Amino acid sequence: MSFTTAIKKEITQKKYAVCCSKAFLAAVLSLNGVVKTTSFIVEITTSNPATARFIFLLLKKLYSLKAHLRIQKKFVLKKNYIYILTFDGKDVLYDLGFLHKDKNLNLLILKNACCLSKKCCKKAYLAGSFVASGSINDPNNGSYHLEIASLYYENAKILQSMMNDFFNLNSKIIERKKGFVVYLKIGEKIGDFLNIIGAHPSLLKFEDIRILKDMRNSVNRIVNCETANLNKVIKASLRQVENIQFIDKKIGINKLPLKLKEVATARLLYPDLNLRELGFMLKEKLSKSTVSYRLKKIEEFAAKLKQGD
């Protein structure tokens, strides 16, 4: 079972109040409903059996409607099934605000504010939207990505406004060939969304994986940083040793000023130490900056000798 399927199954196993059930159903109709404008027959298609069953039970609970269910094999690869719910939706469309007294049908913009007047209903609307056309990457694989697709920009804008204005999710909209997509790419915001729609078991799994990945990334960053620093120390040390050995071969270390001679001798004895550690090995303990300054003087001295050649 994919991560998306698991979330949708969780959502459709929840119990919703009547007002929230209507908000949930309104989202499904907006994003996944097809209406015959002459007869007001509604058709909802899904590849998730749990979703089909939940919508079937919602219609029965809210409107005492018995939807007709058809099961078909997908044409592509013919491996999975699709579930098609068909029902007389005139009363449902009136009640949810999609159909008005003048029989003007509008599935693009939800006109009936009463089914979204409460915060709990807004959460149910987002849950219904995800069930209708949402998907999420498995957090184990690659980057974090959650999206809800819509054929129409108006629906996408409603979702984005709801997600951002009421729940501060910072969602974005992108246009694709088959419509528009509202998406989240920040792991923390995706976790917030899962909490909002009530997918708590999946939220716990998502957060466990996210924390583990963040910890691994932090460890990798630290290791990479330490490795880079170590390489830097080794390269600098090798260069310093080569310069000191050149001076020793050319004129002898004893020709160096006493302060530089002490540092040069210590560097030859301890080529693997960093500057701070090297300073502690001297008779008169020196700071990192002082050791660095004296080593630079030694390198300048070696450079002048090389120019003299």
N, C-alpha and C positions, 0 to 999 in steps of 0.2 A: 504494500500500500504506500503510495507516494505521500509526501508531507502535506501537500495540498488536499488530497483526498481525506487524510486523517483529520485535518482541521475542519473540513466541511462536515464530516461525520459527527464530530464533537458538537458543532453548532446546531446541527439538525436533531440532536438528542436532547437539547435543552428544552425547558418548559418556559413559554412566554406568556405574559399577560395579554389580554385581548387587544389592547392598544398597540403593544409591541408586535403582536402577531400580524396586525394590519400593516404596520410599518415594514416589517420583514417582507410580507407579500407584495407590498407596493414596490420595493426595491427589485424584487424578482421580475415583476411585470415590466418595470421601466427598462431593465437591462436585458431581459431574456423573453419578453412576451411578444407574440405576434397576434394581432387582432384583425379579423375580417370585418371591415367597417360596415358592411351591409347587414350582417347577422349578429355581430359582436361575439362570435365564437373566438375564444382565446386558445392559443397553442403555446405551451412551454416545453422546450426541449432541453434535456440535460443528459450527460453521460454518467452521472452519479446516481446510483439507485437509492441511496439514502436521501438525496435531495428530492427525487421524484416522490418517494414515500412521504416525506415531510410536507411537501406542498399539497399532496393528495389529502393528508390528514388536516392541514390548515383550512382548506376549502370546506371540508366536511364540518369542522369545528365552528368556523366563523359564519358560514353561509348555508350550511346543510346541503352543499353541492357534492354530487358524486361525479368526479372527473373520469373521463375515459382514458385508459392507459394503453399505449401501444409500445411494443419493444421491437427495435430494428437493429440489424447489424450495420456497423459503420461501413461505408463504401471503401474508405481508405484502409487497406490491409485486411479489413474484415475480421479484426481480432476482438474488438470491443463492441458493446451494445450501446444504443442510445434509447432514452426513455422519453416518450412524447405524451404529455398530458393535454387533453382537449376538454373544454367545458364551455357552457353558456355563460359568458362573463358579463352580461349587461348589468346585473345587480352589483357585482363586485366592482366593476369599473365606475359605476355611479358612487358607490360607498367610499371608494378610495380617492375620488376626485379626478379621475382620468376622463370620465364622461360627464358632460354637463346637460342641463335640461334641453338645450338647443341641439343635443346629440352631437356636439362638437367634441371629437375624441383627440386627446393629446397625451401620448405616452412619453413625450420627451421631457416635459417639465411637470414636476409634481405640484399640482395646484392646491391640493387639500392640506392646508397647514395643520389641521387638527390632529392628523395621525403622526405628526412630527413635533408636537408641541412640548413633549417631555424629553429630558435627556436620555431616559431609558429607551424611548422610541427611536431616537437618533442612533443609539448604539445598535438597536435591532435592525435599523435601516442599513447600517454599514455591514452588519452580519449578513443580511439578505443580499447585499450587493456582492459580497465576497463569494457567497454560495452560488450566485447567478453567473458571475463571470470573472471570478478572482483566481489568482494563482500565486504561489510563493516558491522560491528556490529552496531546495533542501539545504539547510544551513551547513551541512557537512561538506557540500560541494560548492566550491567557488565563493563568489561574493553574495551578499545579502540582497534580495530583490523581491518585492511584493508588488503586485499590480492588479488593477481591476479594469477590464476593458469595456468600452461602450462604442456603439456605432455612431453616436451623436455627441457633439461637443457640449451641448446643453446639459446632458446627463453627467458627463465627465466634470463639468464645472460645478454642478450641484454637489457631487461627491467631494471634490477638492475643497470647496467652501466648508462643507460639513466637517471634513477631517481637520482642516486647518483652523477654522474660526472657533469651533467648539472643543476640539481635542488637541490643538497645537501640534499636529503631526508633520507639518512642513512638507506636504505632498506636492508633487509636480505633475504636469500633464505633457504628454508627448503624442504627436500625431503619427499614425501608422497607416499602412495600406487599407486596412479594413476598419478604420475608425480612430478612436482616441483611447489613450491609456492613462489612468491615474496611477502613479507609482511612488513607492518608498524604497530608498536604498541605504538608509542608515539603520544599523542593527537595533539601536535603542528605540527608534520610532516604530520599527516593525514589531518589537516586543510590546510597545504601548498599544499598537493596533490589535494585536492578539488578545491583550487584556481587555480592551474595550469591547470586542465582539464576544468575549466569554470563552475563548478557546484556551482554558487554563492549563490542561495537561500538555498541550502542544507548546504553550508559552514556557512552561518549565523545561521542556526538552530543548526548546530554542535557546533559552538563556543558559542552560548548562553547556551547550555546544559553543555558544558565543563567548562565555567566560573562559572556557578551555582554549578556544582559538585565540582570544585576546592575550591569555597568559603565555601561550606558545609564541605569539608574535612579539610579546614583550621580551621573553627570554632570547628569542632570535636576534632582536635588536641589540640587546645587551651584549650577547656573544659577538655579534658582528662589530659592535663598537669597540669591545675589548680586543678583538682580533686586529682591527684597524690600528688601534693605539699601540698594540704590541709590535705589529709590523713597522710602525713608524719609529718606535724606540729602537728596534733591531737595526733598521736601516741607518738611523742617526748614529747608533753606537759603532756600527761597522765603519762608517765614514770617519768618525772620530779616531778610532783605533788605527785606521790606515794613515791618517794625518800624523798621529803621534809616532807611529813606527817610521814614517818618512823622516820626521824631524830627528828621531833617534839615530837613524842610519846616516843622515846628512851631517848633523853637527853634535848629536847626543842630547838626551833629555836634560842633562845637567846644565846645559847652556840656557835653558828656559828660566825666567824669573821664578823665585821660590814658590809663589802662590800657584803659578801655572804648572810648575813641575809636580806639585803635590796632587793636583787634579789629574794630570796626565798619567802619573804612576798608578793612581787609583783606577782610572779607566782601563788601563792595560790589565790590571788584576781582576777587575769585575766588569767585563764587557756586556754582561746580560742585565745589569741593574739600570733602572730608570734614574733620572736626575735626582729625584728626591732621595731615593735609596742610596745613591752614590754619595750624596752630601753627608749622610749619616756615617759613612765608612771613613771619613777623614778625621784627623786628630781634633781639629777645630771644626765642629759641626757647622755645615753651611746650608743655606736655604737652596731650594730648587732654582730660583732665579740667579743666585750667585754662581752656582755650578754651571748653569747654562751660559752665563756671561763669560766665565773663564774658558770654557770649552770653545766658545766662538773666537776668543782671542787666540787660542791655540791654533784653530783652523785658519785664521788670518795670518798667523805667523808662518804656517806651512805653505799658504798660498804665496807669500812673499818669497819664500825659499824656492818654490817651483818657478816663479817668474825670474829668479836670478839664474836658473839653469839656462 
